[in-house]
Each structure stands twice: as structure tokens, then as C-alpha cells.
């Protein structure tokens, strides 16, 4: 699909994981640009949070992305309130505790796949007919870990690579319907998911310290939200924040083998991974929230 301006005024947008982090910031940015925002989240307070954003242009509905019927009901509620659904943003996601795959509990892997992959597929399929009818858009929140080495968080990286593939495939499958798909690639966004899952973990800090610090620059949720909404307005196929990750993605086929080889020989990296490998496994207990 060729890029054209997409007027967001009066468009109806549903965002999963919308009560905090990137999801909440994106809803606020959409409202500022004249769109109508519907947030879907597990939080029982979601209807109240949505109403507080705007009594006329926002709503909240309780939904679990792991449950397709729950999302079908959410879409029905959005259409019942606003008359249609133009854009669906699959934002809900979780992050497991930093660790090697050897020490990551099977329950953590299953939770990550259920929320970060199946949850995204459920969101897309539940909204599909409405988005096609409106010749609208999907936006999928992937990560730079879709193409960067995911050592220390392999199941999470796997899920984000899956989301990237889903977005690429949808872009082709839905082109004849006038529907476009945006993939958002972010590094570390300063959200509760990062502060609770990474900050305060000395072994996670030790592993991060082995990476180039320019690659670890954090962005605010509002920065991520602006990138998503700008991408929707342009019908872009992808957005990157920080933008320095875009050339690395483009050159991944050349750069990644060299970086992988370097990290496999780097003594600091291997020492940090050995420390993670020695730590007792702890299952993931997080519920699906926005990254």
C-alpha cells in the first residue's frame, strides 16, 4: 500500500494494555489529535480510567488478550459505543525476569507466548472485520529485540520476532482490502514493566552494562506514543524509537553475525550470563499490561 495521509480525527482506535505505559500515553495522544480512544485491559478499573480520559471520546473495557471471546466482546462494546472501529493497536505485553533459557521456568515461557503472541493474534482477529470494513489500520508493538540478540531474555525476544513476522505478513495479506499494518520497534521505554522487571535487579544491570550504552537510551512513554500516532497518520509500515535502531535493523543481516560472534567471546558478557545461569528460577507472575 502506498503511503498516504491518514486523518485521525474522529477515527475510533482500540488499544490493548491501555491503562498505563505506552498504551495510556497513546490513548492520550490520539485524543489530543481528535480521535476516539477505547482502552482494553485486565484492570477492573479500566472503565473508570477510560471515562476519566474523556467523557465523550474515550471508553474503557475490561478484557483479557489471552481470551479471544473476551476481545470479541470488547470490540462489540467499542462498536456499540462509537459505531465502528478503525484502528486496533496490539500493545498488551509482559516481560519475564532476566535469566538464561536454562533457568527460565516453563510457566514463564508459556505466559510470554500466551500474552505477547497469542494475545496479539487474538486482538487482530477480533478486530479484523471492522478494520477491513473501515479500510483502517493495525499497529503491533514489537521491539528492537525482534532483531537484536536476546541473550538473557530469549523468550521475550522470540515473542517480539513473532510479532514482527505477523505484521509483515498482515501488510501483504490485507493490502487488497486497503488495510495497512504498522510495526513499532522500541528499545527501553521507561514504563512500569521496565522498572519492575529490570531496574533493581543487579544481575540484569550487570548484563546490560556489557552492551554499548548508546543502545540503552530510554525513552518516555509519550515519545513512544507520538511515534506510533505519527506512524498511523502517515500509514507507515514501521517506526523506530530511538531512531538510531533503524539502520541497525536495515543492516541486521550483516551486523548481527559479527555482534553475535563478539558477544560469544566477550568475557564480561559471558561472566554476566554465568551469574544469571546460577540464579534460581522464578516463574513469571505478571498479568498482561502495556509495555
C-alpha positions as CSV (number, residue, x, y, z in Angstrom):
1,X,0.0,0.0,0.0
2,X,1.3,3.5,-0.9
3,X,1.8,5.9,2.0
4,X,-1.0,8.5,2.2
5,X,-2.1,10.8,4.9
6,X,-4.5,9.2,7.3
7,X,-6.7,11.7,9.1
8,X,-7.1,10.6,12.7
9,X,-9.9,13.0,13.5
10,X,-13.0,11.0,14.6
11,X,-11.3,7.7,14.0
12,X,-12.0,5.0,16.6
13,X,-9.0,3.3,18.0
14,X,-8.8,0.4,20.4
15,X,-5.6,-0.1,22.4
16,X,-4.9,-3.2,24.5
17,X,-3.0,-2.8,27.7
18,X,-4.3,0.7,27.7
19,X,-4.3,1.7,31.4
20,X,-0.7,2.5,31.7
21,X,2.7,2.9,30.0
22,X,2.7,3.2,26.2
23,X,-1.0,2.3,25.9
24,X,-2.2,5.1,28.1
25,X,0.1,7.6,26.6
26,X,-1.0,6.6,23.1
27,X,-4.7,7.0,24.0
28,X,-4.0,10.5,25.3
29,X,-2.1,11.4,22.2
30,X,-4.9,10.1,20.0
31,X,-7.5,12.1,21.9
32,X,-5.3,15.2,21.5
33,X,-5.4,14.7,17.8
34,X,-9.2,14.3,17.7
35,X,-9.5,10.6,17.6
36,X,-11.7,8.4,19.8
37,X,-9.9,6.1,22.1
38,X,-11.0,2.8,23.6
39,X,-8.7,1.1,26.1
40,X,-8.9,-2.6,26.9
41,X,-7.2,-4.0,29.9
42,X,-7.4,-6.7,32.6
43,X,-7.6,-3.9,35.3
44,X,-11.1,-3.9,36.8
45,X,-10.8,-0.1,36.9
46,X,-10.4,0.2,33.1
47,X,-13.9,1.6,32.5
48,X,-13.3,4.3,35.1
49,X,-9.8,5.1,33.7
50,X,-11.2,5.4,30.2
51,X,-14.0,7.7,31.3
52,X,-11.5,9.9,33.1
53,X,-9.6,10.4,29.9
54,X,-12.7,11.9,28.2
55,X,-16.4,11.5,29.0
56,X,-17.3,11.8,25.3
57,X,-14.4,10.5,23.3
58,X,-12.9,7.7,25.4
59,X,-14.1,4.5,27.0
60,X,-12.5,1.6,28.8
61,X,-13.5,-2.1,28.7
62,X,-12.2,-5.0,30.8
63,X,-10.6,-7.7,28.5
64,X,-8.0,-10.4,28.6
65,X,-6.0,-10.7,25.4
66,X,-5.4,-14.4,26.1
67,X,-9.1,-15.0,25.7
68,X,-10.5,-14.5,22.1
69,X,-14.1,-14.3,23.3
70,X,-13.1,-11.5,25.8
71,X,-11.7,-9.5,22.9
72,X,-14.7,-10.2,20.7
73,X,-16.8,-8.7,23.5
74,X,-14.5,-5.7,23.7
75,X,-14.8,-5.0,20.0
76,X,-18.6,-5.3,20.2
77,X,-18.6,-2.8,23.1
78,X,-16.5,-0.3,21.2
79,X,-18.7,-0.6,18.1
80,X,-21.8,-0.3,20.3
81,X,-20.5,2.9,21.8
82,X,-18.8,4.6,18.8
83,X,-20.4,2.9,15.8
84,X,-17.3,1.4,14.3
85,X,-13.6,0.5,14.8
86,X,-11.0,1.9,12.5
87,X,-7.7,1.0,14.2
88,X,-6.6,-1.7,16.6
89,X,-3.3,-1.3,18.5
90,X,-2.0,-4.6,20.0
91,X,0.0,-3.2,22.8
92,X,-0.5,-5.5,25.8
93,X,2.6,-7.4,26.8
94,X,4.6,-8.8,29.7
95,X,8.3,-9.3,30.4
96,X,9.8,-12.2,32.3
97,X,12.6,-11.9,34.9
98,X,16.1,-11.6,33.3
99,X,17.6,-15.1,33.0
100,X,19.1,-17.7,30.7
101,X,16.8,-20.0,29.0
102,X,18.2,-22.9,31.1
103,X,16.9,-21.3,34.3
104,X,13.6,-19.8,32.9
105,X,10.6,-21.8,34.1
106,X,8.3,-23.3,31.5
107,X,5.4,-21.4,33.1
108,X,7.2,-18.1,32.3
109,X,7.7,-19.1,28.7
110,X,4.1,-20.2,28.3
111,X,2.9,-16.9,29.9
112,X,5.0,-14.8,27.5
113,X,3.8,-16.7,24.4
114,X,0.1,-16.5,25.6
115,X,0.2,-12.8,26.1
116,X,2.8,-11.5,23.7
117,X,2.0,-13.7,20.7
118,X,-1.4,-15.3,21.1
119,X,-2.8,-12.1,22.6
120,X,-1.7,-10.1,19.6
121,X,-3.2,-12.6,17.2
122,X,-6.4,-12.6,19.2
123,X,-6.5,-8.8,19.1
124,X,-6.0,-8.7,15.3
125,X,-8.6,-11.4,14.6
126,X,-11.2,-9.9,16.9
127,X,-10.9,-6.5,15.2
128,X,-10.3,-7.8,11.6
129,X,-13.8,-7.4,10.1
130,X,-14.2,-3.9,11.5
131,X,-10.8,-2.7,10.4
132,X,-11.3,-4.2,6.9
133,X,-14.8,-2.5,6.7
134,X,-13.2,0.8,7.5
135,X,-10.1,0.3,5.4
136,X,-8.2,1.1,8.6
137,X,-5.0,0.0,10.3
138,X,-3.4,-2.3,12.7
139,X,-0.4,-1.3,14.9
140,X,1.7,-4.0,16.5
141,X,4.2,-3.2,19.3
142,X,7.3,-5.3,18.6
143,X,10.7,-4.4,19.9
144,X,14.3,-4.0,18.8
145,X,14.7,-7.5,20.3
146,X,12.9,-8.7,17.1
147,X,16.4,-8.4,15.5
148,X,18.9,-7.7,18.4
149,X,20.4,-10.6,20.2
150,X,18.0,-11.6,23.0
151,X,20.5,-13.1,25.4
152,X,19.2,-13.0,29.0
153,X,15.6,-12.6,27.8
154,X,15.3,-15.1,25.0
155,X,11.5,-16.0,25.3
156,X,10.6,-12.3,25.3
157,X,12.8,-11.7,22.2
158,X,11.2,-14.7,20.5
159,X,7.7,-13.2,21.0
160,X,8.8,-9.9,19.5
161,X,10.2,-11.5,16.5
162,X,6.9,-13.4,16.1
163,X,5.1,-10.1,16.3
164,X,7.3,-8.6,13.6
165,X,6.5,-11.6,11.3
166,X,2.8,-11.2,11.9
167,X,3.0,-7.5,11.0
168,X,4.9,-8.2,7.8
169,X,2.5,-10.9,6.7
170,X,-0.6,-8.8,7.5
171,X,0.8,-6.0,5.5
172,X,0.7,-8.2,2.4
173,X,-2.4,-10.2,3.2
174,X,-4.6,-7.1,3.8
175,X,-3.2,-4.8,1.1
176,X,-6.0,-5.6,-1.3
177,X,-8.5,-4.6,1.5
178,X,-7.0,-1.2,1.8
179,X,-5.7,-2.0,5.3
180,X,-2.2,-1.1,6.4
181,X,-0.1,-2.5,9.3
182,X,2.4,-0.6,11.4
183,X,5.2,-2.3,13.4
184,X,6.6,-0.3,16.2
185,X,10.2,-1.1,17.3
186,X,11.2,0.4,20.7
187,X,14.2,-0.2,22.9
188,X,13.8,0.5,26.6
189,X,10.7,2.6,27.4
190,X,10.5,4.0,30.9
191,X,7.4,2.1,32.0
192,X,6.4,0.0,35.0
193,X,7.3,-3.1,33.0
194,X,10.9,-2.0,32.8
195,X,11.2,-0.5,36.3
196,X,9.6,-3.6,37.8
197,X,11.3,-6.2,35.6
198,X,14.8,-4.8,35.0
199,X,15.6,-2.0,37.5
200,X,16.6,-3.1,40.9
201,X,17.9,-6.5,39.5
202,X,21.7,-6.4,39.9
203,X,22.2,-9.3,37.5
204,X,20.1,-7.6,34.8
205,X,22.1,-4.4,35.4
206,X,25.3,-6.4,35.1
207,X,24.3,-7.9,31.7
208,X,23.1,-4.5,30.4
209,X,26.5,-3.0,31.4
210,X,28.2,-5.2,28.8
211,X,26.2,-3.6,26.0
212,X,27.0,-0.2,24.2
213,X,25.4,2.4,26.4
214,X,24.2,4.4,23.3
215,X,21.9,1.4,22.6
216,X,20.3,1.5,26.1
217,X,19.0,5.1,26.0
218,X,15.5,5.1,27.5
219,X,12.6,7.0,26.0
220,X,9.4,8.2,27.8
221,X,6.1,6.5,27.0
222,X,4.9,9.8,25.5
223,X,7.8,9.6,23.0
224,X,6.8,6.1,22.0
225,X,3.1,7.2,21.8
226,X,4.0,10.1,19.5
227,X,5.9,7.7,17.2
228,X,3.0,5.3,17.0
229,X,0.4,8.0,16.2
230,X,2.7,9.8,13.7
231,X,3.2,6.4,12.0
232,X,-0.6,5.9,11.9
233,X,-1.1,9.4,10.4
234,X,1.4,8.5,7.6
235,X,0.3,4.9,7.2
236,X,3.9,4.0,7.8
237,X,5.0,0.3,7.7
238,X,7.3,0.8,10.7
239,X,8.5,3.3,13.3
240,X,11.7,3.2,15.4
241,X,12.5,5.0,18.7
242,X,15.2,5.9,19.3
243,X,15.7,6.3,15.6
244,X,19.3,5.0,15.8
245,X,17.9,1.5,15.7
246,X,16.5,1.9,12.2
247,X,19.9,1.5,10.4
248,X,20.8,-1.5,12.6
249,X,17.5,-3.2,11.6
250,X,18.3,-2.5,7.9
251,X,21.8,-4.0,8.2
252,X,20.8,-6.8,10.5
253,X,21.9,-9.5,8.1
254,X,25.5,-8.1,8.0
255,X,25.8,-6.7,11.6
256,X,24.1,-9.5,13.6
257,X,26.6,-12.3,12.9
258,X,29.5,-10.1,13.8
259,X,27.9,-8.9,17.0
260,X,26.8,-12.5,18.0
261,X,30.4,-13.7,17.5
262,X,31.8,-10.8,19.5
263,X,29.4,-11.4,22.4
264,X,30.0,-15.1,22.5
265,X,33.7,-14.4,23.1
266,X,33.4,-11.3,25.4
267,X,34.5,-12.2,28.9
268,X,32.2,-9.6,30.6
269,X,29.2,-10.8,28.7
270,X,29.9,-14.5,29.4
271,X,30.5,-13.8,33.1
272,X,27.2,-11.9,33.4
273,X,25.4,-14.8,31.7
274,X,27.1,-17.3,34.0
275,X,25.8,-15.4,37.0
276,X,22.3,-15.5,35.6
277,X,22.7,-19.2,34.9
278,X,23.5,-19.8,38.6
279,X,20.4,-17.9,39.8
280,X,17.4,-20.0,40.9
281,X,14.5,-19.9,38.6
282,X,11.5,-17.8,39.4
283,X,8.2,-18.1,37.5
284,X,6.6,-15.1,35.8
285,X,3.6,-13.8,37.7
286,X,2.8,-10.7,35.7
287,X,-0.6,-10.1,34.2
288,X,-0.8,-8.7,30.6
289,X,-0.2,-5.0,30.7
290,X,1.1,-2.5,28.2
291,X,4.9,-2.4,27.7
